Amino acid sequence: MLPGWAFIEACGKEVERGATIIEPNEAVAFRCIIRHATQVIIVAYSHRITLVSPALICPVTGIDILITDSRITADTLSGFQANCVQVNSV
C-alpha cells in the first residue's frame, strides 16, 4: 500500500479534545480523508494550538505528526508528546 498522508489545518488543536473545526460538514469530510490515510499530519500556528472548536475531526490519539512554529510552549509540547504525537517545530 502506498503511503497516504492527510495534511490538515484545523481551527482548534488541543491535547484534551484533539483536532477540531468550526463547521460540522468539514469535520465529516476530514474524517473521511483520515480513514484512508496512513499518517495524519496537523499543521498549526502555535498560538492556535490551545483553541477548541465545536466539531471534532479526530482525538489527539489520531494525530501522528504536529507541525508548528517554534513558539509552542513546553507544557503544550509535552502534552502532545505524551500522547505519542511527533511534534516538529520550525
N, C-alpha and C positions, 0 to 999 in steps of 0.2 A: 504494500500500500504506500502510495506517495504521501509525503508529509503534507498536511493541510493546516496552515496557520490561520487563526482568526485574530486579526488586529482590531481591537475595539477601543473607542474613546467614549467612555460612559460619562454621564453627568456627575455621578457620585461614585466614590470608591472608598470603602471604609471596612476596616477589619471585621467588625461585628456583623455588618449587613452584606458586604460583598460589593459587586458592581451593580449600579442602579442607573436608571434613566427616567426622565420625566414622563414620556409617552408609553403607555402600556403596549400599544401596537408595535412600537420599535423594539421593546423588550422581547416580544414574541419572535420577531424577525431575528434578533441577535441570538436567542436561544436555539433557533433552528440552525443558524450558522455554526454555533458552538457544538451542536450534536455531531456535526460532520468534520470537526476539526481535531487534529491530533495535539495541537497546542493552542491554548488561549492566552493571548498577549494583550494586556491592557496598557494603553498609553495615556499618561495623565500628567498635568502640571501638579507639582507638589501642593500648591495652595488649594486644589480641588479634591485632594485625596480624602479628607475627613468629611466631605459633604455626603448627604444621603438624599436620594430622590425616591419617589414613591414606587416605581416599577422595578422589580428585581430582574436583572439579567442572569446573574449567577452568584452563588455564595463564594466567599473567599477561597474555599477549597477547590473551586472550579477554575481558579486562575493559576496558570503556570508561571507566567512572567509578568512583572510590572515594570514598565519603562517610565521613568520620571526624571525630573531635574534634580540637581544636587542640593536643593533646599529642603528635601524631605527630612523630617525630624527623626531623631534616633528612636524615639518611642514608636512612631508610626512604622519605621523601617523594621524594628524588631517584631512588631505585631504581625506584619506580613510574613516575615521570615519564619516566625513560629508556626505559621500555617503552611509551610513548605512552598511559599511563593518566592521565586528568584527575583530579586529586585536589582535592576540596573539603573543607576542614576548617571545622567550625562550632563 
